[in-house]
Amino acid sequence: MNSPWSGPVLLLGGSSAERARIARLVHLLGPQRNGEFREIDCRSGNAGAFLSMDQMASGSGTVFFDFIECLAAPDQHRLMDWLDYQVDLRLNLRLQWRVVAGLSPAHGDRLLPALFDSLDKWRIEFSGVPGELLKQEA
């Protein structure tokens, strides 16, 4: 069984800045903390480029997909496959990226139900996050 710091994490609610702050904390507390932290705003349309196997096979760390509900359907399928296997079968290579996804509950119906299930191994809802974790450091 995965600990809260090793599987995918779904961040529900909050602002984009709040989700990014918690995603960074998850990265720093997780087993990929020595790898890089990548933040991808799925509204920009650039997430598909990261989801290519060439990108995922290089490097390791945590990737934070904010506004995951804006990810195009083919990219949602690709991410779901990657979460299910975490292996590139063509290259026989284990992928070393931890996924944290930020979801705006108002638009959650845009997310494929199967992808929601794949991401919803560890969930953080912003109504339960202590306020001091969400404050910007001075």
N, C-alpha and C positions, 0 to 999 in steps of 0.2 A: 504494500500500500504506500502511496506517495504521502510525504509529509506536506503541510501547507506550503513549504518552501521549495518543492521540487516539481509539482505538476502545473498545468495551466491554471491561471487565475482569471476570474471574471469580475470586473469592477462595475458595479451598477450605480448609476446616478452620479451626483456631484457635478462639478464643473470640469472642464477639460484640464485646467491647472491642478485641481485636486486629484483627479485620476492619475495625472502624470506624476505627481508627488508620491502617491501611494505605490505606483508601479516602480518607481526608483527605489523605494524602501523594500519592496518585494525582491527586487534585483540584488540589493546590497545584503539582504538576509539569506539569499538563496545560494545553492551550490554553484551557480554560474556567475557569482559576484566578481570573479577575476576576469571574466570576459567583458565584452563591450555591452553598452546599453543603447539600443536603437529605438527611437520613437517615430512611429509612422502615423500620420493623420490620414485615415482612409478616405476622407472627403477629397483629398488632393488627387486621387487616382494613381498614386505612386506605389501602393502596396503590392500590386501585381508583380512589379519588378523584383521586390524582395522575395516574393514567393517562388521565384524561379529556383530550380534545384541548384544551379551554379552559385547563386547568392547564399542559399541556406547551407550549402556544403562547405562554404568558406567561413571560417571564424566560429565563434561561439559566444554565448551570453544570453541576454534577455531582449526580446523584441516586444515592444508595447504598441499594439494596434489600437489607437484611439478612434472612436466613432466606427467601431467594427461593423455596425449596421449599414454603413455606406460602402462597404466592400462589394464589388461586383459579384454577381452570382457565381461565375466560373472561378473567381479567386476564393470565394467562400468554400467551394467544393475542394479546391486545391489545399487550402488551409486545413480543412476537415480531414482530408487524406493524410496530410503530414502529421496532424495531431494523433491520428489513429495508429500510424506506423512509426513515426519519427526515424524512418530509415529510407534512404534512397535505394530502392531495390536494384536499379540499373547499375549503380556504382558500388553496391554492397557497402554503404557508408552510413554510419549512425550520425544523425544530425544533432547538433549540440546547442540548440536554441530553446530557451524557455519562452513560452507565450503568455503575455498578460494582455487582456483585451478590455477596453473601456466601452461600455454600452450605455447609451441614453435611453432610459426606459420608455420615453415617449415614442421612440422609433424602433423599439425592439422587435416589432412585427416584420421588419425588413430582414432580419437575420434568419437563416435557414434553421428550422428546429433542430435538426441533427447537429449543426455546428454549435448551437447553444448548448446542447447536451454534452458535446465534446469539450467545450470550454468551461462548463459549470462543474468542475471537479472541486474547486475552492472558490467561494464567492465572498466578495466584500461589498456590502451595501453601505452607502454613505450615511444613512441614518444611524448606523452603529459605530462610525469611526470617531474616536475622540478628537475634539476640536483642535487640540494642540498639535496633532499630527498633520492637520490640514493648513496650519498657518505657515506663511512664507517666512523663512529665516531672515533676520535683519542683517 
